[in-house]
């Protein structure tokens, strides 16, 4: 899920160590086509934060390696960003971290008669044969928790709703307060 194509996964193998040595984790990487290809990298610090200065720092570190290794033929544009508040969920730990928040999940196969689910994340657990599963309290059915093998998840993303916007506002206020800024002032 962090990388869709074989090319994406190859780039992750090259760039994961670069990001980790700079103090970041790559959440998702996509190499997109078009007239000029675009390498989009979403990353964050281990504490979940990612501010503009972090994006610039990681971009410089990645650019050095990309220039030396030259793994992409032709021209491309590098974009490094935060995953945002309505972030993609690409790692098992994301489903645990964001337990209690609403998400949309798309599978690579049919489960319970469908491929798409929406509901509140209910953590992770190790199922039969040691297979890690993600739990979802299905929308409209708070009594039922569906556990889906993590390997079946094609895409997952938090749903932007009031609870998530409130969390984002609280995180922004805390960050501004720690920087000594007034959370009431527009940036």
C-alpha positions as CSV (number, residue, x, y, z in Angstrom):
1,X,0.0,0.0,0.0
2,X,2.9,2.4,0.6
3,X,3.8,1.9,-3.0
4,X,1.4,0.6,-5.7
5,X,3.7,-0.5,-8.6
6,X,6.9,-2.4,-8.8
7,X,8.6,0.9,-9.7
8,X,7.1,2.5,-6.5
9,X,8.3,-0.4,-4.4
10,X,11.8,-0.2,-5.8
11,X,11.9,3.5,-5.0
12,X,10.8,2.8,-1.5
13,X,13.7,0.3,-1.1
14,X,16.1,3.0,-2.2
15,X,14.5,5.9,-0.2
16,X,13.3,4.3,3.1
17,X,16.8,4.2,4.5
18,X,17.4,7.9,3.4
19,X,14.2,9.0,5.1
20,X,15.0,7.0,8.3
21,X,18.5,8.4,8.5
22,X,17.0,11.9,8.3
23,X,14.5,11.1,11.1
24,X,11.4,10.5,9.0
25,X,9.1,7.6,7.9
26,X,7.7,7.4,4.4
27,X,3.9,6.9,4.7
28,X,3.2,6.7,0.9
29,X,5.2,7.0,-2.3
30,X,3.6,7.3,-5.8
31,X,5.4,7.9,-9.1
32,X,2.7,9.4,-11.4
33,X,2.7,9.7,-15.1
34,X,1.9,12.6,-17.3
35,X,3.9,14.9,-19.5
36,X,6.4,15.4,-16.6
37,X,6.3,12.6,-14.1
38,X,5.7,13.4,-10.5
39,X,7.3,11.6,-7.5
40,X,5.0,12.2,-4.6
41,X,6.2,11.3,-1.2
42,X,4.2,11.6,2.0
43,X,6.2,11.4,5.1
44,X,6.2,12.2,8.8
45,X,8.5,12.2,11.9
46,X,8.0,9.2,14.2
47,X,5.9,11.5,16.5
48,X,3.5,12.0,13.5
49,X,4.4,15.6,12.9
50,X,5.6,17.0,9.6
51,X,6.0,20.8,9.1
52,X,7.2,22.7,6.1
53,X,10.8,22.7,7.3
54,X,10.7,18.9,7.6
55,X,9.4,18.6,4.0
56,X,12.3,20.8,2.8
57,X,14.9,18.8,4.8
58,X,13.6,15.5,3.6
59,X,13.3,16.7,0.0
60,X,17.0,17.8,0.0
61,X,18.1,14.4,1.4
62,X,16.1,12.5,-1.2
63,X,17.2,14.7,-4.0
64,X,20.9,13.9,-3.3
65,X,20.2,10.2,-3.5
66,X,18.0,10.4,-6.5
67,X,20.6,12.5,-8.4
68,X,23.3,10.0,-7.6
69,X,21.3,6.8,-8.3
70,X,19.2,8.2,-11.1
71,X,16.5,5.5,-10.8
72,X,13.8,7.4,-12.9
73,X,14.4,7.8,-16.6
74,X,13.6,11.3,-17.9
75,X,12.4,14.3,-16.1
76,X,10.3,14.3,-13.0
77,X,9.2,16.6,-10.2
78,X,9.7,15.7,-6.6
79,X,7.0,16.5,-4.1
80,X,7.4,15.9,-0.4
81,X,4.5,16.5,1.9
82,X,2.8,15.7,5.1
83,X,0.1,13.0,4.9
84,X,-2.4,15.6,6.1
85,X,-5.2,15.2,8.6
86,X,-7.3,13.0,6.4
87,X,-4.3,10.8,5.7
88,X,-3.9,7.6,3.9
89,X,-3.5,4.5,6.2
90,X,-0.7,2.5,4.6
91,X,1.0,0.7,7.5
92,X,-0.3,-1.7,10.1
93,X,0.6,0.8,12.9
94,X,-1.6,3.5,11.2
95,X,-4.7,1.3,11.9
96,X,-3.7,1.1,15.5
97,X,-2.7,4.7,15.9
98,X,-6.0,6.0,14.4
99,X,-8.3,3.5,16.3
100,X,-11.6,5.2,17.0
101,X,-11.6,7.4,13.9
102,X,-13.7,6.8,10.8
103,X,-12.0,5.4,7.6
104,X,-12.8,4.3,4.2
105,X,-11.2,1.0,3.2
106,X,-10.9,-0.6,-0.2
107,X,-9.9,-4.3,-0.5
108,X,-8.2,-6.1,-3.4
109,X,-10.8,-8.9,-3.1
110,X,-14.4,-9.3,-2.0
111,X,-15.1,-9.8,1.7
112,X,-18.6,-10.0,3.2
113,X,-19.9,-9.5,-0.3
114,X,-18.1,-6.2,-1.1
115,X,-14.8,-4.6,-1.6
116,X,-15.4,-1.2,0.0
117,X,-16.1,-0.5,3.7
118,X,-16.6,2.6,5.8
119,X,-16.6,2.6,9.6
120,X,-14.7,3.3,12.8
121,X,-11.3,1.7,13.1
122,X,-11.2,-0.9,15.8
123,X,-7.5,-1.6,16.1
124,X,-5.4,-4.5,14.9
125,X,-5.1,-8.1,16.0
126,X,-3.2,-11.2,15.0
127,X,-5.5,-13.8,13.5
128,X,-5.2,-17.4,12.5
129,X,-1.8,-18.4,11.2
130,X,-0.3,-15.2,12.6
131,X,-2.0,-13.0,9.9
132,X,-2.4,-9.4,11.0
133,X,-5.9,-8.1,10.7
134,X,-7.4,-4.6,10.9
135,X,-10.7,-4.1,12.7
136,X,-13.6,-2.0,11.5
137,X,-16.8,-1.2,13.2
138,X,-19.0,-1.0,10.1
139,X,-21.0,2.1,9.5
140,X,-24.6,1.6,10.5
141,X,-23.7,-1.5,12.5
142,X,-21.9,-0.6,15.8
143,X,-22.5,-4.1,17.1
144,X,-20.3,-5.8,14.4
145,X,-16.5,-5.5,14.1
146,X,-15.2,-6.9,10.9
147,X,-11.6,-8.1,10.9
148,X,-9.9,-7.9,7.5
149,X,-6.4,-9.3,6.8
150,X,-4.1,-6.3,6.4
151,X,-2.6,-7.8,3.2
152,X,-6.1,-7.5,1.5
153,X,-6.2,-3.7,2.0
154,X,-5.6,-1.9,-1.3
155,X,-6.3,1.6,0.0
156,X,-7.4,3.1,3.2
157,X,-7.9,6.7,4.3
158,X,-9.3,8.6,7.2
159,X,-12.6,10.3,6.7
160,X,-12.5,14.1,7.2
161,X,-15.3,14.7,9.7
162,X,-15.9,16.8,12.8
163,X,-13.8,14.5,15.1
164,X,-10.8,14.6,12.8
165,X,-11.1,18.4,12.3
166,X,-11.2,18.9,16.0
167,X,-8.1,16.8,16.5
168,X,-6.3,18.7,13.7
169,X,-7.2,22.0,15.4
170,X,-6.0,20.7,18.8
171,X,-2.7,19.5,17.2
172,X,-2.1,22.9,15.5
173,X,-2.8,24.8,18.7
174,X,-0.4,22.6,20.7
175,X,2.3,23.0,18.0
176,X,1.9,26.8,17.9
177,X,1.9,27.0,21.7
178,X,5.2,24.9,21.9
179,X,6.7,27.3,19.3
180,X,5.6,30.3,21.4
181,X,3.1,31.6,18.9
182,X,-0.5,32.6,19.7
183,X,-2.9,29.9,18.5
184,X,-5.5,32.6,17.8
185,X,-3.3,34.4,15.3
186,X,-3.6,33.4,11.7
187,X,-0.3,32.1,10.3
